Amino acid sequence: MALADPVRRDLLRRLAAGPARVADLAAPHPISRPAISKHLRILTEVGLTAAQDHGRERHYRLLPGGLAPIADLIDELSPRPPFAESALDGLDLEVRRTVREHVGEQTPRTSPHATEETA
């Protein structure tokens, strides 16, 4: 699988920030430029990146649409709550209202006719 290799995952992370030259992508890795090019070729073959030649340099960019099948699979495999999150909105509103009322009940009320001793 193309994403199983940590170097390829790092290359995708770097390309998420924008297009880059092979030389720039290879710089932080302890492997050769040809090895990085091989990784990039694999990512291109599976539709995650695209390459464009600029003179003697090759620039790679991320193809966000290539990640859609992976995102779909993750969504499919991820556990979901047994209810929609929006169902909690009403509960949140009710809790806030109850807290506001409870705080209001605990505030000492003074009568306009109260003396200093009874207040």
C-alpha positions as CSV (number, residue, x, y, z in Angstrom):
1,M,0.0,0.0,0.0
2,A,1.3,3.4,-1.0
3,L,0.7,5.0,2.4
4,A,2.3,2.2,4.4
5,D,5.8,3.8,4.0
6,P,6.6,6.6,6.5
7,V,8.7,8.4,3.8
8,R,5.7,8.6,1.5
9,R,3.5,9.8,4.3
10,D,6.0,12.6,5.1
11,L,6.1,13.5,1.4
12,L,2.3,13.9,1.3
13,R,2.5,16.0,4.5
14,R,5.1,18.3,2.9
15,L,3.1,18.5,-0.4
16,A,0.0,19.5,1.6
17,A,1.7,22.8,2.2
18,G,2.2,23.4,-1.5
19,P,4.0,22.1,-4.6
20,A,7.7,21.4,-4.2
21,R,10.8,20.3,-6.2
22,V,12.2,16.9,-5.7
23,A,15.4,18.4,-4.3
24,D,13.4,20.2,-1.6
25,L,11.4,17.1,-0.8
26,A,14.6,15.0,-0.6
27,A,16.6,17.4,1.6
28,P,15.3,16.3,5.1
29,H,15.5,12.6,4.3
30,P,18.7,10.5,4.7
31,I,18.0,8.7,1.4
32,S,19.0,9.6,-2.1
33,R,17.1,11.8,-4.5
34,P,16.5,8.8,-6.8
35,A,15.0,7.0,-3.9
36,I,12.7,10.0,-3.2
37,S,11.8,10.1,-6.9
38,K,10.8,6.4,-6.7
39,H,8.5,7.2,-3.7
40,L,7.0,10.1,-5.6
41,R,6.5,8.0,-8.7
42,I,4.5,5.4,-6.6
43,L,2.4,8.3,-5.1
44,T,1.8,9.5,-8.6
45,E,0.8,6.1,-9.9
46,V,-1.9,5.7,-7.2
47,G,-3.3,9.2,-7.9
48,L,-2.1,11.0,-4.8
49,T,0.4,13.4,-6.5
50,A,1.0,14.9,-9.9
51,A,4.3,15.9,-11.4
52,Q,5.1,18.8,-13.8
53,D,8.5,19.4,-15.4
54,H,9.9,22.9,-15.2
55,G,13.1,22.9,-17.3
56,R,15.4,20.3,-15.7
57,E,13.4,20.2,-12.4
58,R,10.4,18.2,-11.6
59,H,7.8,19.8,-9.3
60,Y,5.2,17.6,-7.4
61,R,1.9,18.6,-6.0
62,L,-0.7,16.9,-3.9
63,L,-3.9,15.8,-5.6
64,P,-6.5,16.2,-2.9
65,G,-9.1,14.2,-4.8
66,G,-6.8,11.2,-4.6
67,L,-7.3,11.1,-0.8
68,A,-11.1,10.8,-1.2
69,P,-11.2,7.0,-1.3
70,I,-9.0,6.9,1.8
71,A,-11.2,9.4,3.6
72,D,-14.3,7.4,2.6
73,L,-12.7,4.2,4.0
74,I,-11.8,5.8,7.3
75,D,-15.3,7.2,7.6
76,E,-16.7,3.8,6.9
77,L,-14.5,2.1,9.5
78,S,-14.8,4.7,12.2
79,P,-17.3,4.1,15.0
80,R,-20.2,6.5,15.0
81,P,-22.3,7.6,18.0
82,P,-25.7,5.9,18.0
83,F,-27.3,9.4,17.5
84,A,-26.7,12.5,15.6
85,E,-24.5,15.2,17.3
86,S,-27.2,17.8,16.6
87,A,-29.5,15.8,19.0
88,L,-27.3,17.2,21.9
89,D,-28.0,20.8,21.0
90,G,-31.4,20.7,22.7
91,L,-29.9,19.1,25.8
92,D,-27.2,21.8,26.0
93,L,-29.8,24.5,25.8
94,E,-31.9,22.9,28.5
95,V,-28.9,22.5,30.8
96,R,-27.9,26.1,30.4
97,R,-31.5,27.3,31.1
98,T,-31.7,25.1,34.2
99,V,-28.3,26.3,35.5
100,R,-29.3,29.9,34.9
101,E,-32.6,29.4,36.8
102,H,-30.9,27.6,39.7
103,V,-28.3,30.3,40.1
104,G,-31.1,32.9,40.1
105,E,-32.9,31.0,42.9
106,Q,-29.8,30.9,45.2
107,T,-29.2,34.7,45.0
108,P,-30.6,36.3,48.2
109,R,-33.4,38.6,47.5
110,T,-34.0,41.6,49.7
111,S,-37.3,43.3,50.2
112,P,-37.4,47.1,49.8
113,H,-38.9,47.2,53.4
114,A,-36.1,45.1,54.9
115,T,-34.1,46.5,57.8
116,E,-30.4,46.1,58.2
117,E,-31.0,43.3,60.7
118,T,-33.1,41.2,58.4
119,A,-31.3,41.8,55.2
